[in-house]
Amino acid sequence: LFCILGGGSALLPAPIPPILLKEKEKLTNMLASRGAAIQELNIVRKTLSMLKGGGLAQLAHPAQVVSLILSDVIGDPLDIIASGPTAPSSHSVQDCLQILTKYNLLHNLPKTVEMVLSSSPTKPSAPENYSHVSNIILGSNTLALEEAKRQAEGLGYAALVLSAAVQGEVGRVATLYCQLIQLVCLGFASLGKGPLSDELRGNVLQLAAELQIPGLDLDEFLQALGGLGPDRPVCILAGGETTVQLQGTGKGGRNQELALRVGLGLHQAQGTGASGPQGRCEILFLSGGTDGQDGPTEAAGAFCSPGLVAEALQEGLDVEAFLRNNDSYTFFSQFKGGRHLLVTGLTGTNVMDIQAILIRAM
């Protein structure tokens, strides 16, 4: 019986001989520092591992294997979660080589890694008999969002789930959320059909296409959004995992940075005068990590409202300066005495991040 969850890759590193653990660790760190996604990291890890990519299940054969899995990867791919120790790999050494080439590491490899890659099969090789393995996903972002939706409806909200696979650069995702908020507020003000609404809807569709969110039927979501009225507050839920391009030396995490960027975006929308209806809505945006820790901080995330920037200026805090330094945790720690930080403590469960947007007509 196995329990598999995020962090499993680090706990089952066993490299294929003659690769040394420190060599594999160095290569993994180099990939991460160059911006490799978790899926790419795990493909490389699998290729160089004895236990990943189904290796653990093969060693257990013919014993019956049951794996209880918490998914921390978009789409819940069994061979990527913790690098798939009990799932056959759908990737080959060629996939690994393409990733190493993408990040300019192919010609900077230890000799042992070169040796293993040159001797590995070029096509995926799954075990001939995999009937002894049962992989069961017990928890995922999708399941977490379903429960959050149920709770929101119990509190009287009209709840909609956008996607459990939101990904992409945090600034672009923040823009998407700000535009969705404006669409809801336009609908509440009976301006859901008109030039401004059409323009916003077009912007949302274009941005979602650029972000390439898997499985997102945005037309259907916007249709459901358009059917909401001001008589009930709205709760938009989403999940996934954004990325932050580090430019500064501050302290924070992707959830706190997302909340801060949404706060800035809502402030800027108010300043243009193009979103007057937004001023007639109560808006709260929250983003948090389900494991209770966002980056190297004590917080799981943070929440904001459209008044955040103006209120911060009254305290002498410049939101844009904090964002330039990727210093979202410091900002939220200082702003209103840290009351906008989401601090849950470690939860012991990691199914990525969750965002909640609460909108109420005033």
C-alpha positions as CSV (number, residue, x, y, z in Angstrom):
1,L,0.0,0.0,0.0
2,F,1.5,3.3,-1.1
3,C,0.4,6.9,-0.4
4,I,1.7,9.2,-3.1
5,L,1.5,13.0,-3.1
6,G,3.5,16.1,-3.9
7,G,7.1,15.8,-2.8
8,G,7.3,12.2,-3.7
9,S,9.9,12.9,-6.3
10,A,12.3,14.3,-3.7
11,L,11.8,11.3,-1.4
12,L,12.4,8.6,-4.0
13,P,15.4,10.0,-5.9
14,A,17.4,6.7,-6.5
15,P,19.3,7.5,-9.7
16,I,20.1,4.8,-12.3
17,P,23.8,3.8,-11.7
18,P,26.4,5.1,-12.3
19,I,24.6,8.5,-11.8
20,L,25.4,10.0,-8.4
21,L,22.6,11.5,-6.3
22,K,24.4,14.8,-6.2
23,E,24.7,14.9,-10.0
24,K,21.0,14.3,-10.4
25,E,20.2,16.9,-7.7
26,K,22.4,19.5,-9.5
27,L,20.7,18.8,-12.8
28,T,17.3,19.1,-11.3
29,N,18.2,22.4,-9.6
30,M,19.6,23.8,-12.8
31,L,16.4,23.0,-14.7
32,A,14.3,24.6,-11.9
33,S,16.4,27.8,-11.9
34,R,15.9,28.1,-15.6
35,G,12.1,28.1,-15.3
36,A,11.3,24.4,-16.1
37,A,7.7,23.5,-15.2
38,I,7.0,20.6,-12.8
39,Q,5.9,18.4,-15.6
40,E,9.3,18.9,-17.4
41,L,11.2,18.4,-14.2
42,N,9.4,15.1,-13.5
43,I,10.0,13.8,-17.1
44,V,13.7,14.3,-16.6
45,R,13.6,12.8,-13.1
46,K,11.8,9.7,-14.4
47,T,14.3,9.1,-17.1
48,L,17.2,9.1,-14.7
49,S,15.4,7.2,-11.9
50,M,15.2,3.5,-10.8
51,L,11.9,4.0,-8.9
52,K,10.0,6.7,-10.9
53,G,8.0,6.0,-14.0
54,G,6.6,2.8,-12.7
55,G,9.9,1.5,-11.3
56,L,8.6,1.0,-7.8
57,A,5.6,-1.0,-9.0
58,Q,7.9,-3.2,-11.1
59,L,10.1,-3.9,-8.1
60,A,6.9,-4.9,-6.1
61,H,5.7,-7.4,-8.8
62,P,4.0,-9.8,-8.4
63,A,2.6,-8.4,-5.1
64,Q,-0.7,-6.5,-5.4
65,V,0.0,-2.7,-5.3
66,V,-2.6,-0.1,-4.3
67,S,-1.6,3.5,-4.5
68,L,-3.7,6.2,-2.8
69,I,-2.8,9.5,-4.6
70,L,-3.2,13.2,-3.8
71,S,-2.7,15.1,-7.1
72,D,-0.7,18.3,-7.1
73,V,-0.4,18.4,-10.9
74,I,-2.8,20.0,-13.4
75,G,-4.8,17.3,-15.2
76,D,-4.0,14.6,-12.6
77,P,-1.6,12.6,-14.9
78,L,-0.6,9.5,-12.9
79,D,2.8,9.3,-14.5
80,I,3.7,12.9,-13.5
81,I,2.4,13.1,-9.9
82,A,5.5,12.4,-7.8
83,S,7.1,11.3,-11.1
84,G,4.7,8.3,-11.2
85,P,6.4,5.6,-9.1
86,T,3.5,3.2,-9.6
87,A,2.4,4.3,-13.1
88,P,3.9,3.4,-16.4
89,S,5.7,6.3,-18.1
90,S,4.2,7.8,-21.2
91,H,7.5,9.5,-22.0
92,S,10.7,8.5,-23.6
93,V,14.4,9.5,-23.4
94,Q,13.7,11.7,-26.5
95,D,11.3,13.8,-24.4
96,C,14.0,14.2,-21.8
97,L,16.5,15.3,-24.4
98,Q,14.1,17.8,-25.8
99,I,13.7,19.4,-22.4
100,L,17.4,19.5,-21.8
101,T,17.9,21.1,-25.2
102,K,15.1,23.7,-24.5
103,Y,17.0,24.9,-21.4
104,N,20.4,24.7,-22.9
105,L,21.7,21.9,-20.7
106,L,22.2,19.2,-23.3
107,H,25.9,19.9,-23.6
108,N,26.5,20.6,-19.9
109,L,25.7,17.1,-18.5
110,P,27.7,14.9,-16.2
111,K,29.3,12.0,-18.1
112,T,27.2,9.5,-16.1
113,V,24.0,11.2,-17.2
114,E,25.1,11.1,-20.8
115,M,25.9,7.4,-20.4
116,V,22.4,6.6,-19.1
117,L,20.6,8.7,-21.7
118,S,22.6,7.1,-24.5
119,S,21.7,3.6,-23.3
120,S,18.0,4.2,-22.6
121,P,15.3,3.1,-25.1
122,T,14.0,5.9,-27.4
123,K,10.4,5.0,-26.9
124,P,8.3,4.6,-23.7
125,S,8.6,1.1,-22.3
126,A,5.7,0.2,-20.0
127,P,5.7,-3.1,-18.0
128,E,4.1,-5.9,-19.9
129,N,1.9,-6.8,-17.0
130,Y,0.5,-4.0,-15.0
131,S,-2.6,-5.8,-13.7
132,H,-1.2,-6.0,-10.2
133,V,-1.5,-2.2,-9.7
134,S,-4.5,0.0,-8.7
135,N,-3.9,3.7,-8.8
136,I,-6.6,5.7,-7.0
137,I,-6.8,9.5,-6.8
138,L,-8.2,10.4,-3.4
139,G,-7.8,14.1,-3.7
140,S,-7.4,16.7,-6.4
141,N,-8.0,20.3,-7.2
142,T,-11.2,19.4,-9.0
143,L,-12.5,17.7,-5.9
144,A,-11.5,20.6,-3.7
145,L,-13.3,23.0,-6.0
146,E,-16.4,20.9,-6.0
147,E,-16.5,21.0,-2.2
148,A,-15.8,24.8,-2.2
149,K,-18.7,25.3,-4.6
150,R,-21.0,23.2,-2.4
151,Q,-20.0,25.3,0.7
152,A,-20.5,28.6,-1.2
153,E,-23.9,27.6,-2.4
154,G,-24.8,26.7,1.2
155,L,-23.9,30.3,2.2
156,G,-26.3,31.7,-0.4
157,Y,-23.8,32.4,-3.3
158,A,-24.5,31.6,-7.0
159,A,-21.2,29.6,-7.4
160,L,-19.4,28.9,-10.7
161,V,-16.2,26.9,-11.2
162,L,-14.0,28.5,-13.9
163,S,-11.3,25.8,-14.2
164,A,-9.2,23.5,-12.1
165,A,-6.3,24.0,-14.5
166,V,-5.5,27.7,-14.4
167,Q,-1.9,28.2,-15.3
168,G,0.4,30.7,-16.8
169,E,2.3,33.9,-15.8
170,V,0.8,35.4,-12.7
171,G,0.4,38.9,-14.2
172,R,-1.6,37.5,-17.1
173,V,-3.8,35.4,-14.8
174,A,-4.4,38.4,-12.6
175,T,-5.6,40.4,-15.7
176,L,-8.0,37.5,-16.6
177,Y,-9.6,37.6,-13.1
178,C,-9.9,41.4,-13.2
179,Q,-11.7,41.3,-16.5
180,L,-14.1,38.5,-15.3
181,I,-14.9,40.7,-12.2
182,Q,-15.7,43.6,-14.4
183,L,-18.0,41.5,-16.6
184,V,-20.0,40.4,-13.5
185,C,-20.3,44.0,-12.3
186,L,-21.5,45.1,-15.7
187,G,-24.1,42.4,-15.6
188,F,-25.3,43.5,-12.2
189,A,-25.7,47.1,-13.6
190,S,-27.8,45.8,-16.5
191,L,-24.9,46.6,-18.9
192,G,-24.1,43.0,-19.7
193,K,-25.0,43.6,-23.4
194,G,-23.3,46.5,-25.0
195,P,-20.0,47.7,-26.5
196,L,-18.0,47.7,-23.3
197,S,-19.2,44.2,-22.3
198,D,-18.5,42.9,-25.8
199,E,-15.0,44.3,-25.7
200,L,-14.3,42.8,-22.3
201,R,-15.7,39.5,-23.4
202,G,-13.4,39.5,-26.4
203,N,-10.4,40.4,-24.2
204,V,-11.2,37.5,-21.8
205,L,-11.5,35.0,-24.7
206,Q,-8.2,36.2,-26.2
207,L,-6.4,36.1,-22.9
208,A,-7.7,32.6,-22.0
209,A,-6.5,31.4,-25.4
210,E,-3.0,32.8,-24.7
211,L,-2.9,31.1,-21.3
212,Q,-3.8,27.8,-22.9
213,I,-5.8,26.6,-19.9
214,P,-6.5,22.9,-20.6
215,G,-10.2,21.9,-21.0
216,L,-11.6,25.4,-20.4
217,D,-14.9,26.0,-22.2
218,L,-14.9,29.7,-21.7
219,D,-17.9,30.4,-24.0
220,E,-20.1,28.1,-21.8
221,F,-18.7,29.8,-18.6
222,L,-19.4,33.3,-19.9
223,Q,-22.9,32.2,-20.9
224,A,-23.5,31.0,-17.4
225,L,-22.0,34.2,-16.0
226,G,-24.3,36.3,-18.1
227,G,-27.3,34.6,-16.7
228,L,-26.5,35.8,-13.1
229,G,-28.4,38.7,-11.6
230,P,-27.8,41.1,-8.8
231,D,-30.3,39.4,-6.5
232,R,-27.7,36.8,-5.3
233,P,-24.0,37.3,-4.5
234,V,-21.6,35.5,-6.9
235,C,-18.7,33.2,-6.1
236,I,-16.3,32.4,-8.9
237,L,-13.9,29.5,-8.1
238,A,-10.8,28.4,-9.9
239,G,-7.7,26.4,-9.2
240,G,-4.4,25.4,-10.6
241,E,-0.9,26.8,-10.4
242,T,0.5,30.0,-11.8
243,T,4.2,30.9,-12.4
244,V,6.1,34.0,-11.2
245,Q,9.1,35.3,-13.2
246,L,11.4,36.5,-10.4
247,Q,13.0,39.9,-11.0
248,G,13.5,41.1,-7.4
249,T,14.9,39.7,-4.2
250,G,11.8,40.1,-2.0
251,K,9.9,37.4,-0.1
252,G,6.5,36.1,-1.2
253,G,4.7,33.3,-3.1
254,R,2.6,33.0,-6.2
255,N,-0.7,33.3,-4.3
256,Q,0.3,36.4,-2.5
257,E,1.7,38.0,-5.7
258,L,-1.5,37.1,-7.6
259,A,-3.7,38.7,-4.9
260,L,-1.5,41.8,-5.0
261,R,-1.7,42.0,-8.8
262,V,-5.4,41.6,-8.8
263,G,-5.7,44.4,-6.2
264,L,-3.6,46.6,-8.5
265,G,-5.6,45.7,-11.6
266,L,-8.9,46.5,-9.9
267,H,-7.5,49.8,-8.8
268,Q,-6.3,50.6,-12.3
269,A,-9.7,49.7,-13.8
270,Q,-11.4,52.1,-11.4
271,G,-9.0,54.8,-12.4
272,T,-9.8,54.5,-16.2
273,G,-13.4,55.3,-15.6
274,A,-14.3,52.5,-18.0
275,S,-15.7,50.3,-15.3
276,G,-18.0,52.5,-13.3
277,P,-20.3,49.5,-12.4
278,Q,-17.4,48.0,-10.5
279,G,-17.8,50.8,-8.0
280,R,-21.3,49.5,-7.2
281,C,-20.1,46.0,-6.3
282,E,-18.5,44.7,-3.2
283,I,-15.5,42.6,-4.4
284,L,-13.2,40.3,-2.5
285,F,-10.4,38.2,-4.2
286,L,-8.6,35.4,-2.4
287,S,-5.8,33.1,-3.6
288,G,-4.3,30.4,-1.4
289,G,-2.2,27.2,-1.5
290,T,-4.1,24.2,-0.2
291,D,-1.0,23.0,1.6
292,G,-1.0,26.1,3.8
293,Q,2.3,27.4,2.6
294,D,2.8,29.9,-0.2
295,G,6.5,30.2,-1.1
296,P,9.0,30.4,1.8
297,T,6.4,32.2,4.1
298,E,4.1,31.3,6.9
299,A,1.0,32.3,4.9
300,A,-1.1,30.2,2.6
301,G,-1.9,33.2,0.5
302,A,-3.7,36.6,0.7
303,F,-6.9,38.4,-0.2
304,C,-7.6,41.9,-1.5
305,S,-10.3,44.3,-2.6
306,P,-10.4,47.2,-5.1
307,G,-9.5,49.7,-2.3
308,L,-6.2,48.0,-1.5
309,V,-3.9,50.3,-3.5
310,A,-5.5,53.5,-2.1
311,E,-5.5,52.2,1.4
312,A,-1.9,51.1,1.1
313,L,-0.8,54.5,-0.1
314,Q,-2.3,56.0,3.1
315,E,0.1,53.8,5.0
316,G,3.0,54.8,2.8
317,L,3.1,51.5,0.9
318,D,3.6,51.5,-2.8
319,V,2.1,48.3,-4.3
320,E,4.0,48.6,-7.6
321,A,7.3,48.9,-5.8
322,F,6.6,45.8,-3.8
323,L,5.6,43.9,-7.0
324,R,8.8,45.0,-8.8
325,N,10.8,43.3,-6.0
326,N,8.6,40.2,-5.8
327,D,8.0,41.2,-2.2
328,S,4.3,40.4,-1.7
329,Y,4.7,38.8,1.7
330,T,6.4,41.9,3.1
331,F,3.6,44.1,1.7
332,F,0.8,42.0,3.2
333,S,2.7,41.7,6.5
334,Q,2.8,45.5,6.8
335,F,-0.5,46.4,5.2
336,K,-3.2,46.8,8.0
337,G,-1.0,44.8,10.4
338,G,-1.1,41.6,8.2
339,R,-4.9,41.2,8.3
340,H,-5.1,40.4,4.6
341,L,-2.7,37.4,4.9
342,L,-4.4,34.0,4.8
343,V,-2.7,32.0,7.5
344,T,-4.0,28.5,8.0
345,G,-0.9,26.6,9.1
346,L,0.3,23.5,7.3
347,T,-2.7,21.4,6.2
348,G,-0.9,18.2,5.2
349,T,-2.7,18.2,1.9
350,N,-1.4,19.6,-1.4
351,V,-3.8,19.8,-4.3
352,M,-2.3,23.0,-5.8
353,D,-3.9,26.5,-5.4
354,I,-7.5,27.8,-5.2
355,Q,-8.8,31.2,-6.0
356,A,-12.2,32.6,-4.9
357,I,-13.8,35.7,-6.2
358,L,-16.8,37.0,-4.2
359,I,-19.0,39.7,-5.7
360,R,-22.1,41.3,-4.2
361,A,-24.2,44.1,-5.7
362,M,-24.4,47.1,-3.4
